Amino acid sequence: MFVKELEADFGADMTRRSRRKQAQIFVDHRLWYDAIATYSQIISENRNYAGAYRDRARIYAQLPATDALANQDMKEAGRLENH
């Protein structure tokens, strides 16, 4: 069960790397809202980290309703990578 994965690897004081691992566990288990929330948390703590924008965009791109959000995140990731 994925709960054991989360409990084993993550404590209250998480680094960006551990948050990304946590988000990937959510993605692996198709827990989209949790994955989006985790990527959003990473972004709020690390505004200049292109990887989180790119990862969140991949989830947003799966639905027509959030396609504009995917495009916005990919543009931001590209801007940060070329900055």
C-alpha positions as CSV (number, residue, x, y, z in Angstrom):
1,M,0.0,0.0,0.0
2,F,1.3,3.4,-0.9
3,V,0.7,4.8,2.7
4,K,3.6,2.7,3.9
5,E,5.7,4.3,1.1
6,L,4.8,7.7,2.4
7,E,5.3,6.9,6.0
8,A,8.7,5.3,5.4
9,D,10.3,8.1,3.4
10,F,8.7,11.3,4.6
11,G,8.6,13.2,7.9
12,A,7.3,16.6,8.9
13,D,10.4,18.4,7.7
14,M,10.6,17.6,4.0
15,T,13.1,18.8,1.4
16,R,12.3,19.7,-2.2
17,R,13.7,16.3,-3.2
18,S,11.6,14.4,-0.8
19,R,8.5,16.4,-1.8
20,R,9.1,15.4,-5.4
21,K,9.4,11.8,-4.4
22,Q,6.1,12.1,-2.5
23,A,4.5,13.7,-5.5
24,Q,5.7,10.9,-7.7
25,I,4.2,8.4,-5.4
26,F,0.8,10.2,-5.7
27,V,1.2,10.2,-9.5
28,D,2.1,6.5,-9.5
29,H,-1.1,5.8,-7.6
30,R,-3.1,8.2,-9.8
31,L,-3.9,10.5,-6.9
32,W,-4.0,13.5,-9.1
33,Y,-5.3,16.1,-6.6
34,D,-2.6,15.1,-4.1
35,A,0.1,15.3,-6.7
36,I,-1.0,18.7,-7.9
37,A,-1.2,19.9,-4.3
38,T,2.4,18.6,-3.6
39,Y,3.8,20.2,-6.8
40,S,2.0,23.5,-5.9
41,Q,3.6,23.3,-2.5
42,I,7.0,22.8,-4.0
43,I,6.4,25.8,-6.3
44,S,5.3,28.0,-3.5
45,E,8.5,27.2,-1.6
46,N,10.8,27.3,-4.7
47,R,9.4,29.8,-7.2
48,N,12.5,29.4,-9.5
49,Y,12.4,25.6,-9.8
50,A,11.4,24.8,-13.3
51,G,11.1,21.0,-12.7
52,A,8.0,21.4,-10.4
53,Y,6.2,23.5,-13.0
54,R,7.0,21.0,-15.7
55,D,5.8,18.0,-13.6
56,R,2.6,19.8,-12.7
57,A,2.0,20.7,-16.3
58,R,2.2,17.0,-17.3
59,I,-0.7,16.3,-15.0
60,Y,-2.7,19.3,-16.1
61,A,-2.2,18.4,-19.8
62,Q,-4.2,15.2,-19.3
63,L,-7.6,17.0,-19.2
64,P,-9.0,19.6,-21.7
65,A,-10.3,21.6,-18.7
66,T,-6.8,22.2,-17.3
67,D,-4.9,22.5,-20.6
68,A,-4.5,26.2,-20.2
69,L,-2.9,25.6,-16.8
70,A,-0.6,23.1,-18.4
71,N,0.5,25.6,-21.1
72,Q,1.0,28.3,-18.4
73,D,3.2,26.0,-16.3
74,M,5.2,24.9,-19.4
75,K,5.8,28.5,-20.3
76,E,7.0,29.3,-16.8
77,A,9.3,26.2,-16.8
78,G,10.8,27.3,-20.1
79,R,11.3,30.9,-18.9
80,L,13.1,29.7,-15.8
81,E,15.3,27.3,-17.7
82,N,16.3,30.0,-20.2
83,H,16.7,32.7,-17.6
